[in-house]
Amino acid sequence: PPVIERAIHAASIGVIQGLTIPTELIRGLRDTYYPPPGRPDIVKAYQPRRRLPVRQAIPNPPPPQCPIFFPTHHDLLSPAVLPCLFTIHGGGFTLGTPADDDAWNRSFADTASVLVIALNYSKAPWSAFPHPLLDVEALYHACLSDASLPLDPSRTALCGFDAGANLALALSQLPSVRAGYLPRTRQRHPQNPFPTPYHLPTHPFPPPRAVIPICGLLDFSTAPALKAPSRPYKPTLAAPRGWGPSLDLAARLLPSSAWSYIPYGHDVSDPLLSPAFAPRRALPPHVMVVAAELDCLAHESWRAACAWAGRAMPDRETPVGRRGVARARGCLDDGRGPGGGKFAWGEEHDGGAGTTRWLLVPDVMHGFESAGWRTRYMWADEEGRRDAEMKTYACQREMADWLWGVVWK
């Protein structure tokens, strides 16, 4: 967009960020004196990059900290190692902290019996691409190198929500992640800002086996105005699920979030910026794409999953999901009913060495998996809130079964 319009986008995001600071401070004080049930077991501080807040959004923050969640039944004194899922929170690259996903991370650690580590990144517009990506890269390697964690480096996976899904897919493409080693110094090159290090350690860390983008912002090449019509709108559902395009909150915030993160003049088809353009060979062997049916970002996730699976990509005029309301409440569509091919499928490739799965969660909004989002924005739709909560647990079980039965078997 023109420079003035871009400045307006950045200013609007700055105002929203300023308004959220008191909320984050209050939440920090509340969690300190009245810890919520989904709190992390430990919070470890790392210093891979300066000035990176993780648990609080305040000026001049302390060293970056990673919330770590152990399965409830795990003995912290046991020498046994655990598979690890790294999660990256959402917020359109401009808002949020890992604390937003504490409930999800705690639930998944118990459901899948894995170690869950939440990563953070600096926020746009003050930190545009690629700085947030470098932040999660540094924290990822810091956690892998921490010998005090009972982490099995041969069984790791990445997961992200919204902007975090974008960063998880981009992180999995970085040479340092694929090589398993973060160099102390990088050789600067205008065409390749993420070069592969020349000298690798004797035992580099294995790359992640899988990546799971959830409600991801994956394609910046499509104008935000074209994304809202690509999802179904179901007026028979209660507000806010039944709202039309003019009240689609995710679609309305998308332009400001996007143009706060994208450097001016940068190629929007860069696979590290728009992971939908990444070739399948650049991603981990196993990919599971999860989307919400009532989300303006679902269509680009659908197209990306089809491209990575070698399927025919749907055109932009074909809406994702179905127009009618699902008959079953609180459960996922197994892909066997009418139009079920839009909701669930899986493909194998490379002789079964890799898989690509697609999972569309019916009748839920963007951010359905976040307990905070459900509480703030679905207070008027109690049925929708409970439906989204049950489908979150169902989705976690699908992910856990896939990780243990396919990825880490």
NORGI-V183868 format. One record per pair of residues at least 24 apart in sequence whose ideal C-beta (glycine too) atoms are under 10 Angstrom apart, sorted by the first residue. I is the first residue (numbers start at 1). J is the second residue. Records with the same first field share a line. If there is no record, write none. Layout:
I = J ; J
This chain:
1 = 255 ; 258 ; 259 ; 264
3 = 264
5 = 255 ; 259
6 = 125 ; 255 ; 256 ; 259 ; 260 ; 262 ; 264
7 = 125 ; 259
8 = 255 ; 256 ; 259
9 = 94 ; 124 ; 125 ; 255 ; 256 ; 257 ; 258 ; 259 ; 260
10 = 94 ; 124 ; 125 ; 126 ; 128 ; 256 ; 259 ; 260
11 = 125 ; 256 ; 260
12 = 94 ; 125 ; 253 ; 255 ; 256 ; 257 ; 260
13 = 92 ; 93 ; 94 ; 95 ; 123 ; 124 ; 125 ; 126 ; 253 ; 256 ; 257 ; 259 ; 260 ; 261
14 = 94 ; 125 ; 126 ; 256 ; 260
16 = 92 ; 94 ; 95 ; 253 ; 256 ; 257
17 = 57 ; 91 ; 94 ; 95 ; 123 ; 124 ; 125 ; 126 ; 260
20 = 57 ; 91 ; 94 ; 95 ; 96 ; 97
21 = 56 ; 57 ; 58 ; 59
23 = 57
24 = 53 ; 55 ; 56 ; 57 ; 58 ; 95 ; 96 ; 97 ; 99 ; 100
25 = 56 ; 57 ; 58
27 = 56 ; 57 ; 97 ; 99 ; 100 ; 372
28 = 55 ; 56 ; 57 ; 58 ; 97 ; 99
31 = 55 ; 56 ; 99 ; 102
36 = 99 ; 102 ; 103 ; 106 ; 371
37 = 102 ; 103 ; 106
38 = 69 ; 99 ; 101 ; 102 ; 103 ; 104 ; 105 ; 106 ; 107 ; 109 ; 371
39 = 67 ; 69 ; 99 ; 102 ; 103 ; 105 ; 106
40 = 65 ; 66 ; 67 ; 68 ; 69 ; 70 ; 98 ; 99 ; 102 ; 105 ; 106 ; 109 ; 116 ; 117 ; 118
41 = 67 ; 68 ; 69 ; 70 ; 71 ; 72 ; 74 ; 76 ; 106 ; 109 ; 115 ; 116
42 = 66 ; 67 ; 68 ; 69 ; 70 ; 76 ; 148 ; 149
43 = 67 ; 68 ; 98 ; 118
44 = 68 ; 117 ; 142 ; 143 ; 146 ; 148 ; 149
45 = 142
46 = 138 ; 139 ; 141 ; 142 ; 143 ; 145 ; 146
47 = 138 ; 142
48 = 134 ; 135 ; 137 ; 138 ; 139 ; 140 ; 141 ; 142 ; 143 ; 145 ; 182
49 = 121 ; 122 ; 131 ; 134 ; 135 ; 136 ; 137 ; 138 ; 139 ; 142
50 = 122
51 = 122 ; 126 ; 127 ; 135
52 = 120 ; 121 ; 122 ; 123 ; 127 ; 131 ; 132 ; 134 ; 135 ; 136 ; 138 ; 139
53 = 97 ; 120 ; 121 ; 122 ; 123
54 = 89 ; 97 ; 98 ; 99 ; 118 ; 119 ; 120 ; 121 ; 135 ; 139
55 = 97 ; 98 ; 99 ; 102 ; 118 ; 120
56 = 97 ; 99
57 = 95 ; 96 ; 97 ; 99 ; 123
64 = 119 ; 120 ; 121 ; 122 ; 135 ; 138 ; 139 ; 142
65 = 98 ; 118 ; 120 ; 139
66 = 98 ; 117 ; 118 ; 119 ; 120 ; 139 ; 140 ; 142 ; 143 ; 146 ; 149
67 = 97 ; 98 ; 99 ; 101 ; 102 ; 105 ; 106 ; 116 ; 117 ; 118 ; 119 ; 120
68 = 105 ; 109 ; 115 ; 116 ; 117 ; 118 ; 143 ; 146 ; 149 ; 151
69 = 101 ; 102 ; 104 ; 105 ; 106 ; 107 ; 108 ; 109 ; 110 ; 114 ; 115 ; 116 ; 117 ; 118
70 = 106 ; 109 ; 110 ; 113 ; 114 ; 115 ; 116 ; 149 ; 150
71 = 106 ; 108 ; 109 ; 110 ; 111 ; 112 ; 113 ; 114 ; 115 ; 116
72 = 106 ; 109 ; 110 ; 113
73 = 110 ; 113
74 = 109 ; 110 ; 113 ; 114 ; 115 ; 150
75 = 150
76 = 150
78 = 150
79 = 150
80 = 150 ; 152
81 = 115 ; 149 ; 150 ; 151 ; 152 ; 153 ; 154 ; 155
82 = 109 ; 112 ; 113 ; 114 ; 115 ; 116 ; 149 ; 150 ; 151 ; 152 ; 155
83 = 112 ; 113 ; 114 ; 115 ; 116 ; 151 ; 152 ; 153 ; 154 ; 155 ; 156 ; 157 ; 209 ; 403 ; 404 ; 407 ; 408
84 = 114 ; 115 ; 116 ; 117 ; 143 ; 144 ; 149 ; 150 ; 151 ; 152 ; 153 ; 155 ; 156 ; 157 ; 158 ; 208
85 = 109 ; 112 ; 114 ; 115 ; 116 ; 117 ; 118 ; 155 ; 156 ; 157 ; 158 ; 159 ; 208 ; 210 ; 212 ; 399 ; 400 ; 403
86 = 115 ; 116 ; 117 ; 118 ; 119 ; 136 ; 139 ; 140 ; 143 ; 144 ; 151 ; 156 ; 157 ; 158 ; 159 ; 160 ; 164 ; 168 ; 171 ; 208 ; 211
87 = 116 ; 117 ; 118 ; 119 ; 157 ; 158 ; 159 ; 160 ; 161 ; 164 ; 168 ; 212 ; 214
88 = 118 ; 119 ; 120 ; 121 ; 132 ; 135 ; 136 ; 139 ; 140 ; 158 ; 159 ; 160 ; 161 ; 162 ; 163 ; 164 ; 165 ; 166 ; 167 ; 168 ; 171 ; 213
89 = 118 ; 119 ; 120 ; 121 ; 160 ; 161 ; 162 ; 163 ; 164 ; 167 ; 370
90 = 160 ; 161 ; 162 ; 163 ; 164 ; 165 ; 166 ; 167 ; 214 ; 215 ; 216 ; 217 ; 366 ; 367 ; 369 ; 370 ; 373
91 = 121 ; 123 ; 124 ; 161 ; 162 ; 163 ; 164 ; 257 ; 367 ; 370
92 = 123 ; 124 ; 162 ; 163 ; 166 ; 217 ; 250 ; 253 ; 254 ; 256 ; 257 ; 258 ; 260 ; 261
93 = 121 ; 122 ; 123 ; 124 ; 125 ; 127 ; 128 ; 129 ; 132 ; 162 ; 163 ; 164 ; 166 ; 167 ; 217 ; 257 ; 258 ; 260 ; 261 ; 262
94 = 123 ; 124 ; 125 ; 126 ; 127 ; 163 ; 253 ; 256 ; 257 ; 258 ; 260 ; 261
95 = 123 ; 124 ; 162 ; 163 ; 253 ; 257
96 = 120 ; 121 ; 123 ; 161 ; 162 ; 163 ; 164 ; 370 ; 372
97 = 123
98 = 164
99 = 372
100 = 161 ; 164 ; 367 ; 370 ; 371 ; 372 ; 373
101 = 159 ; 160 ; 161 ; 164 ; 369 ; 370 ; 371 ; 372
102 = 371 ; 372
103 = 369 ; 370 ; 371 ; 372 ; 374 ; 375 ; 389 ; 392
104 = 159 ; 161 ; 214 ; 369 ; 370 ; 371 ; 372 ; 392 ; 395 ; 396
105 = 159
106 = 371
107 = 369 ; 371 ; 392 ; 393 ; 396
108 = 159 ; 369 ; 392 ; 393 ; 395 ; 396 ; 397 ; 399 ; 400 ; 403
110 = 396 ; 400
111 = 393 ; 396 ; 397 ; 399 ; 400 ; 401
112 = 157 ; 396 ; 397 ; 399 ; 400 ; 401 ; 402 ; 403 ; 404
113 = 400 ; 404
114 = 151 ; 152 ; 155 ; 156 ; 157 ; 400 ; 403 ; 404 ; 408
115 = 143 ; 149 ; 150 ; 151 ; 152 ; 155 ; 156
116 = 159
117 = 143 ; 144 ; 146 ; 149 ; 151 ; 156
118 = 159 ; 164
119 = 143 ; 158 ; 160 ; 164 ; 167 ; 168 ; 171
120 = 164
121 = 163 ; 164 ; 167
123 = 163 ; 260 ; 261
124 = 163 ; 256 ; 257 ; 258 ; 259 ; 260 ; 261 ; 262 ; 263
125 = 256 ; 257 ; 259 ; 260 ; 261 ; 262
126 = 260
127 = 260 ; 261
128 = 259 ; 260 ; 261 ; 262 ; 263 ; 264 ; 266
129 = 166 ; 167 ; 170 ; 220 ; 261 ; 262 ; 263 ; 266 ; 270 ; 272 ; 273
130 = 170 ; 174 ; 193 ; 194 ; 263 ; 266 ; 270 ; 272 ; 273
131 = 261 ; 263
132 = 163 ; 164 ; 166 ; 167 ; 170 ; 261
133 = 166 ; 167 ; 170 ; 171 ; 173 ; 174 ; 193 ; 194 ; 272 ; 273
134 = 171 ; 174 ; 176 ; 186 ; 193 ; 194
135 = 167
136 = 160 ; 164 ; 167 ; 168 ; 170 ; 171 ; 174 ; 177
137 = 167 ; 170 ; 171 ; 174 ; 176 ; 177 ; 182 ; 194
138 = 176 ; 182
139 = 171
140 = 168 ; 171 ; 172 ; 174 ; 176 ; 177 ; 182 ; 205 ; 208
141 = 176 ; 177 ; 180 ; 181 ; 182 ; 183 ; 205
142 = 182
144 = 177 ; 180 ; 181 ; 182 ; 204 ; 205 ; 206 ; 208
145 = 181 ; 182 ; 205
151 = 205
152 = 206 ; 408
153 = 180 ; 203 ; 204 ; 205 ; 206 ; 207 ; 208
154 = 205 ; 206 ; 209 ; 408
155 = 206 ; 208 ; 209 ; 210 ; 403 ; 404 ; 407 ; 408
156 = 205 ; 206 ; 207 ; 208 ; 209 ; 210 ; 284 ; 407 ; 408
157 = 208 ; 209 ; 210 ; 211 ; 212 ; 284 ; 286 ; 288 ; 399 ; 402 ; 403 ; 407 ; 408
158 = 207 ; 208 ; 209 ; 210 ; 211 ; 212 ; 213 ; 284
159 = 208 ; 210 ; 211 ; 212 ; 213 ; 214 ; 288 ; 290 ; 399 ; 403
160 = 211 ; 212 ; 213 ; 214 ; 215 ; 216 ; 217
161 = 212 ; 213 ; 214 ; 215 ; 216 ; 217 ; 290 ; 366 ; 367 ; 369 ; 370 ; 373
162 = 213 ; 214 ; 215 ; 216 ; 217 ; 250 ; 257 ; 295 ; 297 ; 366 ; 367 ; 369 ; 370 ; 373
163 = 215 ; 216 ; 217 ; 257 ; 258 ; 261
164 = 213 ; 214 ; 215 ; 216 ; 217
165 = 211 ; 212 ; 213 ; 214 ; 215 ; 216 ; 217 ; 218 ; 275 ; 289 ; 290 ; 291 ; 297 ; 301
166 = 213 ; 216 ; 217 ; 218 ; 219 ; 220 ; 261 ; 272 ; 273 ; 274 ; 275 ; 276 ; 297
167 = 213 ; 216 ; 217 ; 272 ; 275
168 = 208 ; 211 ; 212 ; 213 ; 214 ; 216 ; 275 ; 284
169 = 211 ; 212 ; 213 ; 216 ; 218 ; 271 ; 272 ; 274 ; 275 ; 276 ; 278 ; 282 ; 283 ; 284 ; 287 ; 289 ; 304
170 = 194 ; 211 ; 218 ; 270 ; 271 ; 272 ; 273 ; 274 ; 275 ; 278
171 = 208 ; 211 ; 272 ; 275
172 = 207 ; 208 ; 210 ; 211 ; 213 ; 275 ; 278 ; 282 ; 283 ; 284 ; 287
173 = 211 ; 271 ; 272 ; 275 ; 278 ; 279 ; 282 ; 283 ; 284
174 = 207 ; 272 ; 282
176 = 204 ; 205 ; 207
177 = 205 ; 207 ; 208 ; 284
178 = 204 ; 206 ; 207 ; 208 ; 282 ; 283 ; 284
179 = 204 ; 205 ; 207
180 = 204 ; 205 ; 206 ; 207 ; 208
181 = 205
193 = 272
194 = 272
207 = 284 ; 285
208 = 283 ; 284 ; 285 ; 286 ; 407
209 = 284 ; 285 ; 286 ; 354 ; 403 ; 406 ; 407 ; 408
210 = 283 ; 284 ; 285 ; 286 ; 287 ; 288 ; 354 ; 355 ; 357 ; 399 ; 402 ; 403 ; 406 ; 407 ; 408
211 = 275 ; 283 ; 284 ; 285 ; 286 ; 287 ; 288 ; 289
212 = 284 ; 286 ; 287 ; 288 ; 289 ; 290 ; 357 ; 359 ; 395 ; 399 ; 402 ; 403 ; 407
213 = 275 ; 276 ; 287 ; 288 ; 289 ; 290 ; 291 ; 297 ; 301 ; 304 ; 305
214 = 288 ; 289 ; 290 ; 291 ; 292 ; 301 ; 359 ; 361 ; 367 ; 368 ; 369 ; 370 ; 392 ; 395 ; 399
215 = 250 ; 289 ; 290 ; 291 ; 292 ; 295 ; 297 ; 298 ; 301 ; 361 ; 364 ; 365 ; 366 ; 367 ; 368 ; 369 ; 370
216 = 275 ; 276 ; 289 ; 290 ; 291 ; 295 ; 297 ; 298 ; 300 ; 301 ; 304
217 = 250 ; 254 ; 257 ; 258 ; 261 ; 274 ; 275 ; 276 ; 296 ; 297 ; 300 ; 301 ; 366
218 = 274 ; 275 ; 276 ; 277 ; 278 ; 289 ; 291 ; 297 ; 300 ; 301 ; 303 ; 304 ; 305
219 = 268 ; 269 ; 273 ; 274 ; 275 ; 276 ; 277 ; 297 ; 299 ; 300 ; 301 ; 303 ; 304
220 = 254 ; 258 ; 259 ; 261 ; 262 ; 266 ; 267 ; 268 ; 269 ; 270 ; 273 ; 274 ; 275 ; 276 ; 277 ; 300
221 = 267 ; 268 ; 269 ; 270 ; 273 ; 274 ; 276 ; 277 ; 300
222 = 268 ; 274 ; 276 ; 299 ; 300 ; 303 ; 316
223 = 254 ; 255 ; 258
224 = 250 ; 251 ; 252 ; 253 ; 254 ; 255 ; 256 ; 257 ; 258 ; 259 ; 296
225 = 251 ; 254 ; 255
226 = 296 ; 299 ; 316
227 = 251 ; 254 ; 295 ; 296 ; 297 ; 298 ; 299 ; 300 ; 316
228 = 252 ; 254 ; 296 ; 299
229 = 296 ; 299 ; 316 ; 317 ; 319
230 = 295 ; 296 ; 297 ; 298 ; 299 ; 300 ; 302 ; 303 ; 314 ; 316 ; 317 ; 318 ; 319 ; 320 ; 321
231 = 291 ; 292 ; 293 ; 294 ; 295 ; 296 ; 297 ; 298 ; 299 ; 319 ; 320 ; 321 ; 365 ; 366
232 = 293 ; 294 ; 298 ; 319 ; 320 ; 321 ; 322 ; 323 ; 324 ; 325 ; 362 ; 363
233 = 294 ; 319 ; 323
234 = 293 ; 294 ; 321 ; 322 ; 323 ; 324 ; 325 ; 326 ; 363
236 = 324 ; 325
237 = 294 ; 325 ; 363 ; 365 ; 381 ; 383 ; 384 ; 387
238 = 378 ; 380 ; 381 ; 382 ; 383 ; 384
239 = 377 ; 378 ; 380 ; 381 ; 384
240 = 294 ; 365 ; 377 ; 378 ; 379 ; 380 ; 381 ; 384
241 = 293 ; 294 ; 325 ; 363 ; 364 ; 365 ; 368 ; 377 ; 378 ; 380 ; 381 ; 383 ; 384 ; 385 ; 387 ; 388
242 = 294 ; 325 ; 381 ; 384
243 = 294 ; 365
245 = 296
248 = 294 ; 295 ; 296 ; 365 ; 366
249 = 296 ; 365 ; 366 ; 367 ; 377
250 = 292 ; 294 ; 295 ; 296 ; 297 ; 365 ; 366 ; 367
251 = 295 ; 296 ; 297 ; 366
252 = 296
253 = 366
254 = 296 ; 297 ; 366
274 = 300 ; 304
275 = 300 ; 304 ; 308
276 = 300 ; 301 ; 303 ; 304 ; 305 ; 307 ; 308
277 = 304 ; 307
278 = 304 ; 307 ; 308
279 = 307 ; 308
280 = 307 ; 308 ; 309 ; 310 ; 349 ; 350 ; 354 ; 356
281 = 308 ; 349 ; 350 ; 354
283 = 308 ; 354 ; 356
284 = 354 ; 407
285 = 349 ; 350 ; 353 ; 354 ; 355 ; 356 ; 406 ; 407
286 = 353 ; 354 ; 355 ; 356 ; 357 ; 402 ; 403 ; 406 ; 407 ; 408
287 = 347 ; 354 ; 355 ; 356 ; 357 ; 358
288 = 346 ; 355 ; 356 ; 357 ; 358 ; 359 ; 398 ; 399 ; 402 ; 403 ; 406 ; 407
289 = 356 ; 357 ; 358 ; 359 ; 360
290 = 332 ; 357 ; 358 ; 359 ; 360 ; 361 ; 369 ; 395 ; 398 ; 399
291 = 320 ; 321 ; 343 ; 358 ; 359 ; 360 ; 361 ; 364 ; 366
292 = 320 ; 321 ; 360 ; 361 ; 362 ; 363 ; 364 ; 365 ; 366 ; 367 ; 368 ; 369 ; 388 ; 391 ; 395
293 = 319 ; 320 ; 321 ; 322 ; 326 ; 333 ; 342 ; 343 ; 360 ; 361 ; 362 ; 363 ; 364 ; 365 ; 368
294 = 320 ; 321 ; 361 ; 362 ; 363 ; 364 ; 365 ; 366 ; 368 ; 384
295 = 320 ; 321 ; 360 ; 361 ; 364 ; 365 ; 366 ; 367 ; 368
296 = 320 ; 366
297 = 366
298 = 342 ; 360 ; 361 ; 366
301 = 358 ; 359 ; 360
302 = 342 ; 358 ; 360
304 = 356 ; 358
305 = 345 ; 346 ; 347 ; 356 ; 357 ; 358 ; 359 ; 360
306 = 345 ; 347 ; 356 ; 358
307 = 356
308 = 347 ; 349 ; 354 ; 356 ; 358
309 = 345 ; 346 ; 347 ; 348 ; 349 ; 355 ; 356 ; 357 ; 358
310 = 347 ; 349 ; 356
311 = 341 ; 345 ; 347 ; 356 ; 358
314 = 342
318 = 342
320 = 360
321 = 360 ; 361 ; 362 ; 363
322 = 360 ; 362 ; 363
324 = 362 ; 363
325 = 362 ; 363
326 = 361 ; 362 ; 363 ; 364 ; 387 ; 391
327 = 362
328 = 362 ; 363 ; 387
329 = 362 ; 363 ; 383 ; 384 ; 386 ; 387 ; 390 ; 391
330 = 383 ; 386 ; 387 ; 388 ; 389 ; 390 ; 391 ; 392 ; 393 ; 394
331 = 361 ; 362 ; 387 ; 390 ; 391 ; 393 ; 394
332 = 359 ; 360 ; 361 ; 362 ; 390 ; 391 ; 394 ; 395 ; 397 ; 398
333 = 359 ; 360 ; 361 ; 362 ; 363
334 = 398
335 = 359 ; 360
344 = 398
346 = 402 ; 406
348 = 406
352 = 406
354 = 406 ; 407
355 = 402 ; 406 ; 407
357 = 398 ; 399 ; 402 ; 406
359 = 394 ; 395 ; 398 ; 399 ; 402
361 = 387 ; 388 ; 391 ; 392 ; 394 ; 395 ; 398
362 = 387 ; 391
363 = 387 ; 388 ; 391
364 = 388 ; 389 ; 391 ; 392 ; 395
368 = 392 ; 395
369 = 393 ; 395 ; 396
